[in-house]
């Protein structure tokens, strides 16, 4: 069979100028990773980018959300080091992952009924590796659902947000225009949401930053904070145990997602403790 003539496509994506800097051409940047899914699967839904803002500091990328035609919610985390090292339930380390260094977390997928989710790992070639178990969400009294928590040692664990991102990929010449249009459609009207700690708070050296993602099946303008925030307070998530703080200041941010019939909210807070890794992902215990 005759080989397709290939060409290299370069797409430059501009991000909000305020508090962004530089240019990135990394294929692993969380602003670009959803577009790789576009190349593989066609249109995946409009993308919403969530950026973390610290007072007088450049923006960091918490991650990117999209709602797919298959009615799944995808989240591409903006963690610089996305290697999965271990999994635990309760206070026990139950599974260590000895994965190749090029096998990284790509995205989280929340299923249509919002009751289960899983993590997708990809190697450097974009091949799926090491299928993980599915996790359940937790339903609260107001019918909101706890999807996942993400705790980081500091904002610097999150990817810096470049002013421009370059997406460079090879494409058969006969299919290049379609792929370009799919990417443009995914980025058309992209939403940029800013999240932050409340009241200009910053982290102390003995604290970590905590994000919690809640979803609802219906549209809501706001949400009542759950009585329990899923902070890591014990090993193996922390180097040593800490008591749960009784008085906490938290902020809840609504995140608009085009096409999604429900709502997404992100809780941002800080808590005392030293994480054992740069980032810790939390899921409800069954």
Secondary structure as UniProt FT lines:
FT   STRAND          6..14
FT   TURN            18..19
FT   STRAND          23..24
FT   TURN            27..28
FT   HELIX           30..41
FT   STRAND          47..52
FT   TURN            55..56
FT   STRAND          60..67
FT   TURN            69..70
FT   STRAND          73..77
FT   STRAND          86..89
FT   TURN            90..91
FT   STRAND          92..96
FT   TURN            101..102
FT   STRAND          104..110
FT   TURN            112..113
FT   STRAND          116..122
FT   TURN            124..125
FT   STRAND          128..129
FT   STRAND          135..136
FT   STRAND          138..139
FT   TURN            141..142
FT   STRAND          145..152
FT   HELIX           155..157
FT   STRAND          158..160
FT   STRAND          164..172
FT   HELIX           173..175
FT   HELIX           176..187
FT   TURN            188..189
FT   STRAND          191..195
FT   HELIX           198..200
FT   TURN            205..206
FT   STRAND          207..216
FT   TURN            235..237
FT   STRAND          251..255
FT   TURN            258..259
FT   STRAND          263..272
FT   STRAND          279..282
//
